[in-house]
Amino acid sequence: MSAPLRVGVVGVGVMGADHARRLARGVAGATLVAVSDPDVARAQELAARLGADDLGSGSVAVVPDPLELIRSDAVDAVVLASPGHAHEEQVRECIETGTPVLCEKPLTTDDASSARLVRAERDGGRPLVQVGFMRRFDPEYVQLRDLLTSGRVGRPLLAHQVHRNLAAPRADFRSEMIVRDSLVHEIDTARYLFGEEVVEIQVITPSPSSLVPDGVADPQVVVLRMAGGAVVTNEVFVGSSTGYEVRCEVVAERGSAVVGRPSGGICSTAAGPHGGAGSWGGALPVDYRERFARAYDLELQAWVDASRRGKVVGARSWDGYAATVVATAGVASLASGRPVVVELDPEL
Ligand code: ISE
């Protein structure tokens, strides 16, 4: 058996720490060897915790400079969970050093930088970049795509997607971030399920929740037109106050299918002390780590397996680029309220 893939994680906030924990403990054929974060104390604490306890993978180095971690001879592959604005430089370094990289979404935060990465990877002559669109590894979403491609329900006409967060991830999460950071998942999912590009986007803003910061358009309703004529409606509500709810229903000519509906863990409870009847229901996931735990397991395992074979699976740099371009058009539509045509670079 060949040696395990030695992985470094750049950015150990919520998602990076979750990926690091999996790599240290749950992914076959990989070992966590290094972490990097501008908050060095946070990186040190995580490295000590994951390297030291009896389930840990051995010693985990803290390398404050992310580019140094990527260049290190002790690192074979890198997970980037740094903020989107840092991705271009870091992904480029991975491409230049021939290092397989799983880059969290978005690939970058503007069209030109995403396009530069697609070109750089192509010019390097070796596929190295996977983008972290984890719904592509969620068993229910995979089943839905298989159903659509099997032709059993005929041509898909419509999809309705819901993406709710309990609360915005940060106090400064503005309306544009809802498009670039949250909706971007549903943009990729529409492309993945329909196997087509998005050709037009319109972002509609109902009167915002009084519970979200002033000036933030939350929720948003987003209409995507697909190249083949299908329409995908999306509700994104990051300050929903309820829980993490992500689901999708596709309506086709001869049937429909829905994924992500909570169906387990539902129970009836007795009446409260003040009489009346009992109630029934279950708990909502708090965030994406819980909702998509299985998808992240499968995504990381697939990335490690593919990287060891010199391959890339899941969303490629092109998918990251296409999602960025649609999101940019979405930000323009957010400002104007009008539909905006999506134009991918035909030369790319
Ligand atoms: C976050 O960055 C994610 O990727 C989550 O999946 C999404 O639900 C959330 O809205 C984003 O901020």
Boltz pocket constraint, residues with backbone or C-beta under 6 A from the ligand:
constraints:
  - pocket:
      binder: B
      contacts: [[A, 105], [A, 164], [A, 165], [A, 169], [A, 181], [A, 182], [A, 185], [A, 238], [A, 288]]
      max_distance: 6.0
